[in-house]
Amino acid sequence: MAGNTFGKNFKVTTWGESHGPAIGVVIDGCPAGLPLCEEDIQPMMDRRHPQPTPVFNPYGVEIEAAPVNKRKEPDKIRILSGVFEGMTTGTPISIMIENTDVKSKDYDDLKDVYRPGHADYTFDMKYGIRDHRGGGRSSGRETAARVAAGAIAVKILDELGIKISSDITYLGFADEDDSAGGTVECVVTGMPAGVGETVFDKLDARLGQAVMSIGAVKAFEVGAGVMASQLTGSMNNDEFIVLDGKITKNTNNAGGILGGMSDGDEIVIKAYFKPTPSISKPQNTVNKNGEEVTITISGRHDDNVVEKAQVVVEAMVAVTLVDALFENMHSRLDKIKEFYR
Ligand SMILES: Cc1cc2nc3c(=O)[nH]c(=O)nc-3n(C[C@H](O)[C@H](O)[C@H](O)COP(=O)(O)O)c2cc1C
């Protein structure tokens, strides 16, 4: 299956299905000499399992703890290669995460039906065969592997003084048997100006691909984003100024990217998530034999994937930036000469 690799210089390949023995990631292009151990990666993995958020009634009284993640995976990672005595060696880093809380029986009744909002129908049309258990390769579980790669990218960015943070700026709410979506805003500080390519591989285009490749993301924005289309040029343009002897801008509608290259300002992007497709409310659909059926999805699902996916957005942004930073290293002869002299 093609399309499992992201990046050119810092190459990330994920593998595995939701209910197989394990999932994992191979990172090729991580430079030698980065201190790295499993404990460096685990905290970011743990953020894919946020603590349940309590639900309050209008009088501020806690009614219940909202179940954020019903599949109880420890997401314990194992580094299989590319690290020796706590240091990356420059060879491919392979990371494995075992699938330990698998209840494939939950999916038996859904084997031949096309769940609305899922990749079941399109997978069958493309391959004619699919691992239906827990969404197989299309499962949100695949994103655990991305987060492992993202944690390494974050460590590299850290060495360069570049920091990534994010916030959930909108979290939808739905009743018991339904689901909701939301929005994650991600901000990068410390990114030097002039990183990114000028045409097809513009930094915003690469970030867009990275973020839109996360399951359930339906829209992506940079800076003022959609709002920019409703502004005038004079309102939208960020004027350049000199502050403390440095060139900067007085506003940041551009979201830190101009002409596909970072402008030295904060990079600001937004990811918009649709409601979780698995809902326990009865839904009409069609099965493999072309018969119309009504289904009720049981099993363990996130009512809202946003809290779990927030760290995935950060991970994909980190991977994209490291890839772009590495690519940028051969853009100027004077810098190449400086490096080899
Ligand atoms: C971290 C994460 C967790 C997810 N968990 C679930 C889930 O529990 N149930 C579900 O139906 N979809 C879940 N999804 C979304 C589906 O994977 C996704 O919507 C589906 O494969 C269809 O792909 P599309 O929405 O990109 O078109 C999750 C996505 C992410 C990023």
The ligand as a Tripos MOL2 file, in Angstrom:
@<TRIPOS>MOLECULE
LIG
   31    33     1     0     0
SMALL
NO_CHARGES

@<TRIPOS>ATOM
      1 C1         -6.7330   10.1920   17.5980 C.3       1 LIG1
      2 C2         -7.9250    9.7400   16.8230 C.ar      1 LIG1
      3 C3         -8.8410    8.8670   17.4120 C.ar      1 LIG1
      4 C4         -9.9670    8.4450   16.7130 C.ar      1 LIG1
      5 N1        -10.8540    7.6220   17.3410 N.ar      1 LIG1
      6 C5        -11.9870    7.2740   16.7090 C.ar      1 LIG1
      7 C6        -12.9690    6.4580   17.3740 C.ar      1 LIG1
      8 O1        -12.8180    6.0470   18.5180 O.2       1 LIG1
      9 N2        -14.0880    6.1470   16.6860 N.ar      1 LIG1
     10 C7        -14.3100    6.5770   15.4040 C.ar      1 LIG1
     11 O2        -15.3420    6.2820   14.8330 O.2       1 LIG1
     12 N3        -13.4090    7.3650   14.7650 N.ar      1 LIG1
     13 C8        -12.2670    7.7060   15.3730 C.ar      1 LIG1
     14 N4        -11.3530    8.5060   14.7230 N.ar      1 LIG1
     15 C9        -11.6740    9.0300   13.3740 C.3       1 LIG1
     16 C10       -11.5810    8.0060   12.2760 C.3       1 LIG1
     17 O3        -10.3330    7.3840   12.2820 O.3       1 LIG1
     18 C11       -11.8340    8.6770   10.9040 C.3       1 LIG1
     19 O4        -12.8420    9.6070   10.9920 O.3       1 LIG1
     20 C12       -12.2240    7.6400    9.8680 C.3       1 LIG1
     21 O5        -11.1560    6.7560    9.6410 O.3       1 LIG1
     22 C13       -12.6540    8.2520    8.5230 C.3       1 LIG1
     23 O6        -11.6420    9.0700    7.9800 O.3       1 LIG1
     24 P1        -11.8800   10.6130    7.6380 P.3       1 LIG1
     25 O7        -12.6780   11.1650    8.7710 O.co2     1 LIG1
     26 O8        -10.4990   11.1890    7.5770 O.co2     1 LIG1
     27 O9        -12.6230   10.6550    6.3350 O.co2     1 LIG1
     28 C14       -10.1940    8.9160   15.3900 C.ar      1 LIG1
     29 C15        -9.2630    9.7790   14.7960 C.ar      1 LIG1
     30 C16        -8.1430   10.2030   15.5080 C.ar      1 LIG1
     31 C17        -7.1950   11.1540   14.8640 C.3       1 LIG1
@<TRIPOS>BOND
     1     1     2 1
     2     2     3 ar
     3     2    30 ar
     4     3     4 ar
     5     4     5 ar
     6     4    28 ar
     7     5     6 ar
     8     6     7 ar
     9     6    13 1
    10     7     8 2
    11     7     9 ar
    12     9    10 ar
    13    10    11 2
    14    10    12 ar
    15    12    13 ar
    16    13    14 ar
    17    14    15 1
    18    14    28 ar
    19    15    16 1
    20    16    17 1
    21    16    18 1
    22    18    19 1
    23    18    20 1
    24    20    21 1
    25    20    22 1
    26    22    23 1
    27    23    24 1
    28    24    25 2
    29    24    26 1
    30    24    27 1
    31    28    29 ar
    32    29    30 ar
    33    30    31 1
@<TRIPOS>SUBSTRUCTURE
     1 LIG1         1 GROUP 0 **** ****
